[in-house]
Amino acid sequence: MISAIESANKLKEYEKHIEELCAKGGYWDRVKLLGATKTVEAERINEIRKLTGLSCIGENRVQELLEKYDALNKEGLELHFIGKLQSNKVKYIIDKVTMIESLDSLSLAKEIQRQAKKRGIVMDVLIEVNIGREKEKSGVLPEDIYAFIDSIKDLDAIRVKGIMTIAPRCDKKEERIKFFEETYKIFIDISSKMPHNISMSVLSMGMTESYEEAILSGANLVRIGSGIFGKRDTAAKSEENNNK
Ligand SMILES: *Cc1c(COP(=O)(O)O)cnc(C)c1O
């Protein structure tokens, strides 16, 4: 495990590089960095945030989020849920997260609507797109996305803010770029036809290995974990895979 100071320095390097990419890439003036903090303890997250001003973090497991939640410093914290979310667990996180990036089914949308209504809030969500059409991954298929948007357009306690994707593992940069560009095209296409509860402003794609290509293909939110916080142990990794 690497120290909080080391993580903070890495994070600052990422931020600097992201700024440079924005300057030369030209899609957006700013790209937000989300720290993917799975397996990172709450105290360490707090320390790194204090050292860097990092405001946005993402958790991918409900159980882990709940275990860390009380100890997290909430001041200025934007907490995103980025993993596979089962409908029956929405009630545990609905009052804790600022955004659910992994909306992937109508039943999940209906449950978010129900739980948000109960608490008198409106939940920001991203629609997760399975851009690689991978069987083992969740997400709405690209060809189904308009029907999906149509099916959730009357859910008034959900505010669709954009699109999230986890691109397939690719050895070649060019392959990744193809998936990211395809996602950007969908993002732009939806923007031009949006119903009332949709405001396409967030395109979340790219991780440690792929954030550069993602930004140069139009991402304005990148989710970086191991590059900042260090390699995760293998137990956590296999669990991650089970969640996909
Ligand atoms: C873990 C995770 C990331 C970050 O992955 P790294 O390769 O560690 O940067 C991004 N998105 C999701 C959904 C994740 O679960």
Ligand as a Chemical Component Dictionary entry (heavy atoms), coordinates in Angstrom:
data_LIG
# 
_chem_comp.id                   LIG 
_chem_comp.type                 NON-POLYMER 
_chem_comp.pdbx_formal_charge   0 
_chem_comp.three_letter_code    LIG 
# 
loop_
_chem_comp_atom.comp_id 
_chem_comp_atom.atom_id 
_chem_comp_atom.alt_atom_id 
_chem_comp_atom.type_symbol 
_chem_comp_atom.charge 
_chem_comp_atom.model_Cartn_x 
_chem_comp_atom.model_Cartn_y 
_chem_comp_atom.model_Cartn_z 
_chem_comp_atom.pdbx_ordinal 
LIG C1 C1 C 0 -12.357 0.397  -9.877  1  
LIG C2 C2 C 0 -13.113 1.153  -10.844 2  
LIG C3 C3 C 0 -12.515 2.166  -11.603 3  
LIG C4 C4 C 0 -11.052 2.525  -11.490 4  
LIG O1 O1 O 0 -10.237 1.512  -11.991 5  
LIG P1 P1 P 0 -8.643  1.656  -12.004 6  
LIG O2 O2 O 0 -8.210  0.749  -13.080 7  
LIG O3 O3 O 0 -8.181  1.213  -10.672 8  
LIG O4 O4 O 0 -8.323  3.064  -12.265 9  
LIG C5 C5 C 0 -13.307 2.857  -12.502 10 
LIG N1 N1 N 0 -14.612 2.567  -12.681 11 
LIG C6 C6 C 0 -15.222 1.598  -11.973 12 
LIG C7 C7 C 0 -16.659 1.332  -12.218 13 
LIG C8 C8 C 0 -14.497 0.857  -11.040 14 
LIG O5 O5 O 0 -15.108 -0.110 -10.348 15 
# 
loop_
_chem_comp_bond.comp_id 
_chem_comp_bond.atom_id_1 
_chem_comp_bond.atom_id_2 
_chem_comp_bond.value_order 
_chem_comp_bond.pdbx_ordinal 
LIG C1 C2 SING 1  
LIG C2 C3 SING 2  
LIG C2 C8 DOUB 3  
LIG C3 C4 SING 4  
LIG C3 C5 DOUB 5  
LIG C4 O1 SING 6  
LIG O1 P1 SING 7  
LIG P1 O2 DOUB 8  
LIG P1 O3 SING 9  
LIG P1 O4 SING 10 
LIG C5 N1 SING 11 
LIG N1 C6 DOUB 12 
LIG C6 C7 SING 13 
LIG C6 C8 SING 14 
LIG C8 O5 SING 15 
# 
